[in-house]
Amino acid sequence: MKKSHGPEFRAAQLNVAKCPACGGRAVVRGVFHELACVQCHASGWVSADTGEALPLEVLVTQLSIRLQAADHQIEQLKRPVLRSGAAAQYQQNNGRGAGKTNFTGD
């Protein structure tokens, strides 16, 4: 049964794109100094579908979703790669060398 009223159970990730006016920098160059971009509410992001600035409440949620996804990806990349086979045996200490050091037989 599809929900017909009330807020969504989960926040959906919207398609966002860099602001065409500021190029995603959130500021535009003035004559003497940089000014906050008014087209994207100084966020650097607009709706990819319409090109309009997102409401601030939606923008905060979308940036949080993207930040959490990026943090998750960074954590995945930080995990050590588990080696198997000859490479793993060569790298770990087997205690067969002098003073219980690694002996590879090379």
N, C-alpha and C positions, 0 to 999 in steps of 0.2 A: 504494500500500500504506500503510495507516494504522499509525502508531506504536502499539505496545501496552505499552511499558514505558520507564522512564527519564524524565528531565526533558524538558520541552517545548523545542522549538528556539527559540522566541521567547516572551517573557513577554506574556501576554494582558492587555489593559486590562480591569479589572473595573469594574462599576458601583458607584460610591461615592456616598454622600450625606452631607450635614452631619448631625452628631450631634444628635438631638432634645433631649438633656438640656442641652447647652451651646450649641446653635445654631451650631456650627462654630467657636466661640471657644476651645476647648480648656480653658477654665476655667469654674467655676461660682462664683457669689457665695455666700460664707459670711456669717456674722454680721458679722465685722469685716474680713475680707480674702477674696481670691479663692483658691479651691482648685483643684487639677488635677482635671479631669473623669475619673472612674474608669470611666465607661461606654464611652469611646472611647480609653482609654490616653493622654489629654491630647493627642490629635492633632486633634480636631475632625471626624474622618471615620469613618464606619461603613459596613458593607456595605449597599448599597441593597436587596438582595434579602432579607436576613435581619434587618437592623437591629443586628447584633452587631458588636463591635469586631473589626477585622482583626488577625491576628497581626503582630507588629512587622516581621518579615522581608517579608511581603507588603505591608504598609503603606508601607515605605520604597521598594519597587519601584514601587508604584502612584503614589506622590507624585513619584518621579523621572520616570516616564512622562508624567505631567501637566505637570511643570515643563518638560520638553523640548518638549512640544507647544506650551506657552505661549511659550517662547523662540522657537520656529520661527515662530509667528504674529506675534510682535513684529518679528522680522527681516523678514517679508513686508510688514508695514505700514510699516517704515522705508524700504523701497526707493522711490526717486523714481518718480513716475508719468511715463512717457514720453508726451509730447504729440505729436500729429501734426496736419498740416494747417495752417490759418491761425494757430492759437494757438501752435504751435511756432515758426513763422516770426516771429511778432510778438515772442516772448519772447527769442529768441536774437540775438546780436550779428551783424549782417550787414556791418559795417565800411563802410557807405555814408554815414554822417553825418560831421559835422565832427570832425576828429581821429580818424577811424576808429571813431566811436561808432555806435550803432545808429540807423538811420533807418527809421521806419515809414511815412512819407508822410502822417501825420495832419495 
